[in-house]
Amino acid sequence: MSGTLLAFDFGTKSIGVAIGQRITGTARPLNALKAQDGTPDWKLIEKLLKEWQPEAVIVGLPLNMDGTEQPLTARARNFANKIHGRFGAKIILHDERLSTVEARAGLFERGGFRALNKGSVDSASAVIILESYFEQHL
């Protein structure tokens, strides 16, 4: 096992990406991917999987605060299923409640409004999703 995990924060216009290591329990952002109504450039996903060779892919599962599903939940599951179907990657869905709020707060704290571009927020959210997964499973 490589100990490397790749995480995605699914969105309809932008998909955040982070890479992390089990051994350290930390993650760092990668460039977010543009999406057209939730559909990414699958060649870029394939490139990420080949480059990082993760043992698993974590996909953030957007849920309402009470734990119920919302319209984006099914789309995130579908995105995860497509990664598995196209590339055979092991998929783990992980609750992402409040990850975007936390990401925006952290980025604003470090860089003000200029730091809040969509791709940065989405990839920072992917970092939070992955580090949250590590906290719960290491």
URURSUL-V815783 format. One record per pair of residues at least 12 apart in sequence whose C-alpha atoms are under 8 Angstrom apart, sorted by the first residue. I is the first residue (numbers start at 1). J is the second residue. Records with the same first field share a line. If there is no record, write none. Layout:
# URURSUL-V815783
I=J  J
This chain:
# URURSUL-V815783
1=55
2=53  54  55
3=21  22  23  54  55
4=19  20  21  22  52  53  54  55  56
5=19  20  21  22  54  55  56  57  58  130
6=18  19  20  52  54  56  57  58  130
7=19  57  58  59  60  126  127  129  130
8=57  58  59  60  123  126
9=59  60  122  123  125  126  129
10=38  59  60  76  79
11=35  38  76
12=35  36  37  38  39
13=34  35  36  37  38
14=32  33  34  35  38  118  119  122
15=32  33  34  35  40  119  122  123
16=29  30  31  32  33  119  120  121  122  123  124  125  126
17=29  30  31  32  33  122  123  126  127
18=30  123  124  126  127  130
19=127  130
20=127  130  131
22=134  138
25=131  134  135  138
26=130  131  134
27=127  130  131
28=124  127
29=123  124  126  127
30=123
31=119  120  123
32=119  120  122  123
33=119
38=75  79
46=87
55=89  90
56=89  90  91  92
57=89  90  91  92
58=91  92  93  94  130
59=76  80  91  92  93  94
60=76  93  94  95  96  126  129
61=73  76  77  93  94  95  96  97
62=76  95  96  97
63=95  96  97
64=97
65=97
77=93
80=93
94=129  133
95=129
96=129
99=125  126  128  129
100=121  122  124  125
102=125  128
103=121  122  124  125  128
104=116  121
107=121  124
